[in-house]
């Protein structure tokens, strides 16, 4: 099934795109989706998403179909949209 993924801030810069579609297995959980999109990306991209223990950083917000998710165990459906928001820094 296909999932639309949108990136913001540093993730957008490291991904080189603001959004893309990814093909995943039916019923994939959000945490597994995040791990799958990190494969083949730069170390910087993975380091923005995950800490040293390979856990999603608490500063990363994940929005599923316009609603912030609280559980990485949320199962996704065909054509769902995921927005991954990384922290914005600056002055």
N, CA, C and O atoms as CSV, one atom per row, in Angstrom:
chain,resi,resn,atom,element,x,y,z
A,1,UNK,N,N,0.846,-1.179,0.000
A,1,UNK,CA,C,0.000,0.000,0.000
A,1,UNK,C,C,0.885,1.234,0.000
A,1,UNK,O,O,2.060,1.160,0.362
A,2,UNK,N,N,0.332,2.358,-0.401
A,2,UNK,CA,C,1.099,3.596,-0.496
A,2,UNK,C,C,0.702,4.554,0.628
A,2,UNK,O,O,-0.469,4.693,0.981
A,3,UNK,N,N,1.744,5.215,1.178
A,3,UNK,CA,C,1.577,6.219,2.223
A,3,UNK,C,C,2.269,7.492,1.755
A,3,UNK,O,O,3.387,7.443,1.242
A,4,UNK,N,N,1.610,8.622,1.931
A,4,UNK,CA,C,2.221,9.907,1.599
A,4,UNK,C,C,2.934,10.426,2.843
A,4,UNK,O,O,2.364,10.445,3.934
A,5,UNK,N,N,4.187,10.845,2.670
A,5,UNK,CA,C,4.978,11.362,3.775
A,5,UNK,C,C,5.413,12.778,3.445
A,5,UNK,O,O,5.943,13.044,2.366
A,6,UNK,N,N,5.182,13.689,4.391
A,6,UNK,CA,C,5.598,15.079,4.244
A,6,UNK,C,C,6.647,15.377,5.305
A,6,UNK,O,O,6.545,14.918,6.442
A,7,UNK,N,N,7.650,16.148,4.922
A,7,UNK,CA,C,8.748,16.487,5.817
A,7,UNK,C,C,8.790,17.994,6.046
A,7,UNK,O,O,8.406,18.771,5.172
A,8,UNK,N,N,9.258,18.407,7.227
A,8,UNK,CA,C,9.451,19.823,7.514
A,8,UNK,C,C,10.860,20.059,8.038
A,8,UNK,O,O,11.571,19.125,8.410
A,9,UNK,N,N,11.240,21.308,8.059
A,9,UNK,CA,C,12.486,21.783,8.672
A,9,UNK,C,C,13.692,20.955,8.236
A,9,UNK,O,O,13.902,20.739,7.042
A,10,UNK,N,N,14.495,20.484,9.218
A,10,UNK,CA,C,15.731,19.773,8.906
A,10,UNK,C,C,15.477,18.471,8.145
A,10,UNK,O,O,16.277,18.093,7.290
A,11,UNK,N,N,14.389,17.791,8.442
A,11,UNK,CA,C,14.091,16.539,7.730
A,11,UNK,C,C,13.861,16.807,6.247
A,11,UNK,O,O,14.300,16.032,5.398
A,12,UNK,N,N,13.184,17.885,5.942
A,12,UNK,CA,C,12.953,18.268,4.548
A,12,UNK,C,C,14.285,18.525,3.853
A,12,UNK,O,O,14.505,18.086,2.724
A,13,UNK,N,N,15.166,19.237,4.538
A,13,UNK,CA,C,16.479,19.536,3.965
A,13,UNK,C,C,17.263,18.244,3.731
A,13,UNK,O,O,17.831,18.055,2.655
A,14,UNK,N,N,17.298,17.361,4.719
A,14,UNK,CA,C,18.073,16.126,4.602
A,14,UNK,C,C,17.457,15.136,3.609
A,14,UNK,O,O,18.182,14.395,2.946
A,15,UNK,N,N,16.128,15.119,3.505
A,15,UNK,CA,C,15.466,14.222,2.556
A,15,UNK,C,C,15.623,14.727,1.118
A,15,UNK,O,O,15.602,13.946,0.166
A,16,UNK,N,N,15.778,16.040,0.980
A,16,UNK,CA,C,15.900,16.622,-0.347
A,16,UNK,C,C,14.567,16.822,-1.046
A,16,UNK,O,O,14.522,17.234,-2.205
A,17,UNK,N,N,13.489,16.530,-0.344
A,17,UNK,CA,C,12.131,16.716,-0.870
A,17,UNK,C,C,11.215,17.139,0.276
A,17,UNK,O,O,11.506,16.872,1.441
A,18,UNK,N,N,10.126,17.789,-0.055
A,18,UNK,CA,C,9.164,18.168,0.984
A,18,UNK,C,C,8.130,17.077,1.221
A,18,UNK,O,O,7.490,17.029,2.271
A,19,UNK,N,N,7.972,16.193,0.223
A,19,UNK,CA,C,7.034,15.078,0.388
A,19,UNK,C,C,7.364,13.984,-0.612
A,19,UNK,O,O,7.984,14.228,-1.647
A,20,UNK,N,N,6.941,12.785,-0.286
A,20,UNK,CA,C,7.058,11.663,-1.212
A,20,UNK,C,C,6.075,10.568,-0.812
A,20,UNK,O,O,5.444,10.624,0.244
A,21,UNK,N,N,5.970,9.597,-1.666
A,21,UNK,CA,C,5.118,8.436,-1.420
A,21,UNK,C,C,6.022,7.236,-1.191
A,21,UNK,O,O,7.069,7.108,-1.827
A,22,UNK,N,N,5.621,6.369,-0.292
A,22,UNK,CA,C,6.390,5.156,-0.055
A,22,UNK,C,C,5.457,3.957,-0.075
A,22,UNK,O,O,4.313,4.028,0.376
A,23,UNK,N,N,5.960,2.877,-0.598
A,23,UNK,CA,C,5.207,1.626,-0.650
A,23,UNK,C,C,5.575,0.822,0.591
A,23,UNK,O,O,6.753,0.567,0.840
A,24,UNK,N,N,4.569,0.419,1.373
A,24,UNK,CA,C,4.794,-0.343,2.602
A,24,UNK,C,C,3.800,-1.494,2.680
A,24,UNK,O,O,2.824,-1.551,1.931
A,25,UNK,N,N,4.072,-2.406,3.601
A,25,UNK,CA,C,3.154,-3.530,3.778
A,25,UNK,C,C,1.868,-3.055,4.447
A,25,UNK,O,O,1.878,-2.089,5.210
A,26,UNK,N,N,0.793,-3.719,4.163
A,26,UNK,CA,C,-0.511,-3.371,4.709
A,26,UNK,C,C,-0.494,-3.443,6.232
A,26,UNK,O,O,0.035,-4.394,6.807
A,27,UNK,N,N,-1.075,-2.436,6.883
A,27,UNK,CA,C,-1.187,-2.430,8.331
A,27,UNK,C,C,0.078,-2.062,9.080
A,27,UNK,O,O,0.162,-2.291,10.287
A,28,UNK,N,N,1.068,-1.496,8.395
A,28,UNK,CA,C,2.322,-1.125,9.058
A,28,UNK,C,C,2.038,-0.112,10.171
A,28,UNK,O,O,1.143,0.725,10.053
A,29,UNK,N,N,2.811,-0.204,11.245
A,29,UNK,CA,C,2.692,0.745,12.344
A,29,UNK,C,C,3.590,1.954,12.071
A,29,UNK,O,O,4.572,1.855,11.336
A,30,UNK,N,N,3.246,3.079,12.665
A,30,UNK,CA,C,3.976,4.324,12.435
A,30,UNK,C,C,5.464,4.163,12.752
A,30,UNK,O,O,6.309,4.606,11.974
A,31,UNK,N,N,5.791,3.542,13.870
A,31,UNK,CA,C,7.196,3.383,14.241
A,31,UNK,C,C,7.970,2.622,13.164
A,31,UNK,O,O,9.097,2.987,12.831
A,32,UNK,N,N,7.366,1.569,12.623
A,32,UNK,CA,C,8.017,0.806,11.556
A,32,UNK,C,C,8.137,1.625,10.277
A,32,UNK,O,O,9.119,1.496,9.545
A,33,UNK,N,N,7.146,2.462,10.005
A,33,UNK,CA,C,7.220,3.349,8.844
A,33,UNK,C,C,8.401,4.294,8.982
A,33,UNK,O,O,9.162,4.479,8.032
A,34,UNK,N,N,8.564,4.897,10.159
A,34,UNK,CA,C,9.676,5.818,10.367
A,34,UNK,C,C,11.012,5.115,10.164
A,34,UNK,O,O,11.924,5.672,9.554
A,35,UNK,N,N,11.126,3.910,10.669
A,35,UNK,CA,C,12.368,3.154,10.500
A,35,UNK,C,C,12.607,2.828,9.019
A,35,UNK,O,O,13.742,2.879,8.546
A,36,UNK,N,N,11.548,2.497,8.300
A,36,UNK,CA,C,11.726,2.128,6.888
A,36,UNK,C,C,12.130,3.331,6.038
A,36,UNK,O,O,12.931,3.181,5.115
A,37,UNK,N,N,11.597,4.517,6.325
A,37,UNK,CA,C,11.978,5.674,5.512
A,37,UNK,C,C,13.383,6.166,5.847
A,37,UNK,O,O,13.992,6.883,5.052
A,38,UNK,N,N,13.900,5.791,7.004
A,38,UNK,CA,C,15.266,6.185,7.381
A,38,UNK,C,C,16.318,5.347,6.660
A,38,UNK,O,O,17.469,5.765,6.531
A,39,UNK,N,N,15.919,4.155,6.187
A,39,UNK,CA,C,16.862,3.290,5.472
A,39,UNK,C,C,17.274,3.976,4.169
A,39,UNK,O,O,16.434,4.441,3.400
A,40,UNK,N,N,18.553,4.025,3.947
A,40,UNK,CA,C,19.068,4.624,2.727
A,40,UNK,C,C,19.195,6.137,2.780
A,40,UNK,O,O,19.664,6.757,1.825
A,41,UNK,N,N,18.781,6.735,3.890
A,41,UNK,CA,C,18.924,8.189,4.042
A,41,UNK,C,C,20.250,8.489,4.734
A,41,UNK,O,O,20.939,7.581,5.197
A,42,UNK,N,N,20.589,9.739,4.798
A,42,UNK,CA,C,21.844,10.167,5.416
A,42,UNK,C,C,21.836,9.919,6.923
A,42,UNK,O,O,20.783,9.778,7.543
A,43,UNK,N,N,23.037,9.868,7.491
A,43,UNK,CA,C,23.158,9.751,8.944
A,43,UNK,C,C,22.472,10.925,9.625
A,43,UNK,O,O,21.847,10.760,10.673
A,44,UNK,N,N,22.584,12.107,9.036
A,44,UNK,CA,C,21.953,13.298,9.610
A,44,UNK,C,C,20.440,13.127,9.676
A,44,UNK,O,O,19.822,13.497,10.674
A,45,UNK,N,N,19.837,12.574,8.632
A,45,UNK,CA,C,18.391,12.327,8.608
A,45,UNK,C,C,18.009,11.386,9.742
A,45,UNK,O,O,17.085,11.667,10.505
A,46,UNK,N,N,18.722,10.268,9.851
A,46,UNK,CA,C,18.431,9.284,10.910
A,46,UNK,C,C,18.658,9.876,12.299
A,46,UNK,O,O,17.900,9.589,13.226
A,47,UNK,N,N,19.694,10.697,12.448
A,47,UNK,CA,C,19.979,11.299,13.749
A,47,UNK,C,C,18.937,12.335,14.163
A,47,UNK,O,O,18.753,12.584,15.354
A,48,UNK,N,N,18.273,12.925,13.217
A,48,UNK,CA,C,17.171,13.842,13.540
A,48,UNK,C,C,15.984,13.042,14.074
A,48,UNK,O,O,15.325,13.457,15.028
A,49,UNK,N,N,15.719,11.902,13.456
A,49,UNK,CA,C,14.566,11.072,13.850
A,49,UNK,C,C,14.801,10.243,15.104
A,49,UNK,O,O,13.917,10.137,15.955
A,50,UNK,N,N,15.996,9.651,15.223
A,50,UNK,CA,C,16.236,8.652,16.269
A,50,UNK,C,C,17.414,9.026,17.158
A,50,UNK,O,O,18.371,9.657,16.708
A,51,UNK,N,N,17.332,8.626,18.436
A,51,UNK,CA,C,18.430,8.862,19.367
A,51,UNK,C,C,19.451,7.728,19.292
A,51,UNK,O,O,19.363,6.862,18.422
A,52,UNK,N,N,20.405,7.739,20.195
A,52,UNK,CA,C,21.484,6.754,20.194
A,52,UNK,C,C,20.989,5.325,20.428
A,52,UNK,O,O,21.630,4.370,19.989
A,53,UNK,N,N,19.846,5.168,21.121
A,53,UNK,CA,C,19.267,3.843,21.360
A,53,UNK,C,C,18.282,3.432,20.262
A,53,UNK,O,O,17.581,2.428,20.391
A,54,UNK,N,N,18.236,4.221,19.180
A,54,UNK,CA,C,17.370,3.961,18.032
A,54,UNK,C,C,15.881,4.114,18.369
A,54,UNK,O,O,15.029,3.450,17.778
A,55,UNK,N,N,15.584,4.996,19.325
A,55,UNK,CA,C,14.207,5.347,19.662
A,55,UNK,C,C,13.875,6.681,19.010
A,55,UNK,O,O,14.739,7.545,18.863
A,56,UNK,N,N,12.620,6.838,18.624
A,56,UNK,CA,C,12.213,8.116,18.035
A,56,UNK,C,C,12.422,9.223,19.064
A,56,UNK,O,O,12.038,9.096,20.227
A,57,UNK,N,N,13.032,10.297,18.613
A,57,UNK,CA,C,13.260,11.435,19.508
A,57,UNK,C,C,11.917,12.035,19.921
A,57,UNK,O,O,10.996,12.147,19.111
A,58,UNK,N,N,11.823,12.415,21.184
A,58,UNK,CA,C,10.574,12.985,21.700
A,58,UNK,C,C,10.238,14.323,21.058
A,58,UNK,O,O,9.079,14.737,21.054
A,59,UNK,N,N,11.238,14.997,20.520
A,59,UNK,CA,C,11.004,16.290,19.885
A,59,UNK,C,C,10.362,16.166,18.497
A,59,UNK,O,O,9.916,17.163,17.929
A,60,UNK,N,N,10.316,14.950,17.955
A,60,UNK,CA,C,9.709,14.719,16.639
A,60,UNK,C,C,8.205,14.543,16.799
A,60,UNK,O,O,7.747,13.686,17.555
A,61,UNK,N,N,7.450,15.352,16.089
A,61,UNK,CA,C,5.991,15.217,16.091
A,61,UNK,C,C,5.563,14.487,14.822
A,61,UNK,O,O,6.073,14.753,13.734
A,62,UNK,N,N,4.623,13.569,14.981
A,62,UNK,CA,C,4.094,12.841,13.837
A,62,UNK,C,C,2.599,13.132,13.757
A,62,UNK,O,O,1.849,12.917,14.710
A,63,UNK,N,N,2.193,13.622,12.601
A,63,UNK,CA,C,0.793,13.968,12.348
A,63,UNK,C,C,0.237,12.958,11.348
A,63,UNK,O,O,0.789,12.778,10.262
A,64,UNK,N,N,-0.859,12.301,11.722
A,64,UNK,CA,C,-1.507,11.300,10.875
A,64,UNK,C,C,-2.842,11.857,10.407
A,64,UNK,O,O,-3.743,12.087,11.214
A,65,UNK,N,N,-2.966,12.070,9.116
A,65,UNK,CA,C,-4.213,12.599,8.544
A,65,UNK,C,C,-4.724,13.801,9.338
A,65,UNK,O,O,-5.894,13.861,9.716
A,66,UNK,N,N,-3.822,14.759,9.585
A,66,UNK,CA,C,-4.118,16.030,10.254
A,66,UNK,C,C,-4.353,15.935,11.761
A,66,UNK,O,O,-4.852,16.889,12.358
A,67,UNK,N,N,-4.007,14.810,12.389
A,67,UNK,CA,C,-4.123,14.678,13.839
A,67,UNK,C,C,-2.820,14.161,14.417
A,67,UNK,O,O,-2.251,13.186,13.927
A,68,UNK,N,N,-2.350,14.832,15.475
A,68,UNK,CA,C,-1.110,14.387,16.113
A,68,UNK,C,C,-1.329,13.018,16.739
A,68,UNK,O,O,-2.338,12.781,17.403
A,69,UNK,N,N,-0.374,12.123,16.522
A,69,UNK,CA,C,-0.516,10.792,17.090
A,69,UNK,C,C,0.223,10.710,18.415
A,69,UNK,O,O,1.210,11.412,18.637
A,70,UNK,N,N,-0.260,9.857,19.276
A,70,UNK,CA,C,0.350,9.630,20.574
A,70,UNK,C,C,0.981,8.247,20.633
A,70,UNK,O,O,1.835,7.998,21.485
A,71,UNK,N,N,0.581,7.346,19.747
A,71,UNK,CA,C,1.048,5.963,19.809
A,71,UNK,C,C,1.709,5.560,18.500
A,71,UNK,O,O,1.138,5.715,17.421
A,72,UNK,N,N,2.929,5.036,18.619
A,72,UNK,CA,C,3.626,4.551,17.437
A,72,UNK,C,C,3.021,3.248,16.928
A,72,UNK,O,O,3.359,2.792,15.836
A,73,UNK,N,N,2.134,2.650,17.706
A,73,UNK,CA,C,1.511,1.397,17.296
A,73,UNK,C,C,0.301,1.613,16.383
A,73,UNK,O,O,-0.330,0.648,15.953
A,74,UNK,N,N,-0.020,2.863,16.090
A,74,UNK,CA,C,-1.116,3.155,15.173
A,74,UNK,C,C,-0.850,2.474,13.838
A,74,UNK,O,O,0.220,2.639,13.253
A,75,UNK,N,N,-1.814,1.717,13.363
A,75,UNK,CA,C,-1.674,1.020,12.078
A,75,UNK,C,C,-2.184,1.921,10.960
A,75,UNK,O,O,-3.224,2.570,11.075
A,76,UNK,N,N,-1.419,1.937,9.881
A,76,UNK,CA,C,-1.729,2.820,8.766
A,76,UNK,C,C,-2.542,2.115,7.690
A,76,UNK,O,O,-2.535,0.889,7.579
A,77,UNK,N,N,-3.240,2.918,6.906
A,77,UNK,CA,C,-4.074,2.422,5.816
A,77,UNK,C,C,-3.628,3.035,4.493
A,77,UNK,O,O,-2.916,4.039,4.466
A,78,UNK,N,N,-4.049,2.424,3.420
A,78,UNK,CA,C,-3.756,2.908,2.073
A,78,UNK,C,C,-4.073,4.398,1.967
A,78,UNK,O,O,-5.123,4.855,2.420
A,79,UNK,N,N,-3.145,5.155,1.358
A,79,UNK,CA,C,-3.283,6.583,1.080
A,79,UNK,C,C,-3.321,7.480,2.314
A,79,UNK,O,O,-3.685,8.651,2.206
A,80,UNK,N,N,-2.951,6.952,3.492
A,80,UNK,CA,C,-2.818,7.811,4.667
A,80,UNK,C,C,-1.721,8.827,4.404
A,80,UNK,O,O,-0.842,8.622,3.568
A,81,UNK,N,N,-1.796,9.931,5.143
A,81,UNK,CA,C,-0.770,10.968,5.031
A,81,UNK,C,C,-0.105,11.141,6.387
A,81,UNK,O,O,-0.773,11.281,7.412
A,82,UNK,N,N,1.219,11.128,6.375
A,82,UNK,CA,C,2.009,11.317,7.580
A,82,UNK,C,C,2.858,12.573,7.395
A,82,UNK,O,O,3.570,12.709,6.400
A,83,UNK,N,N,2.777,13.470,8.342
A,83,UNK,CA,C,3.602,14.664,8.375
A,83,UNK,C,C,4.573,14.495,9.539
A,83,UNK,O,O,4.158,14.283,10.678
A,84,UNK,N,N,5.863,14.590,9.243
A,84,UNK,CA,C,6.879,14.448,10.276
A,84,UNK,C,C,7.491,15.815,10.508
A,84,UNK,O,O,8.100,16.405,9.615
A,85,UNK,N,N,7.318,16.309,11.730
A,85,UNK,CA,C,7.790,17.650,12.070
A,85,UNK,C,C,8.989,17.549,12.993
A,85,UNK,O,O,8.895,17.013,14.097
A,86,UNK,N,N,10.103,18.064,12.538
A,86,UNK,CA,C,11.296,18.128,13.375
A,86,UNK,C,C,11.371,19.498,14.022
A,86,UNK,O,O,10.761,20.449,13.535
A,87,UNK,N,N,12.113,19.608,15.113
A,87,UNK,CA,C,12.201,20.915,15.814
A,87,UNK,C,C,12.798,21.977,14.896
A,87,UNK,O,O,13.629,21.692,14.034
A,88,UNK,N,N,12.353,23.186,15.107
A,88,UNK,CA,C,12.865,24.314,14.348
A,88,UNK,C,C,13.732,25.140,15.292
A,88,UNK,O,O,13.300,25.515,16.382
A,89,UNK,N,N,14.941,25.414,14.866
A,89,UNK,CA,C,15.850,26.216,15.684
A,89,UNK,C,C,16.156,27.505,14.966
A,89,UNK,O,O,16.008,27.613,13.748
A,90,UNK,N,N,16.572,28.450,15.716
A,90,UNK,CA,C,16.939,29.713,15.088
A,90,UNK,C,C,16.767,30.859,16.059
A,90,UNK,O,O,16.377,30.673,17.212
A,91,UNK,N,N,17.058,32.012,15.582
A,91,UNK,CA,C,16.985,33.160,16.482
A,91,UNK,C,C,16.254,34.304,15.888
A,91,UNK,O,O,16.110,35.345,16.529
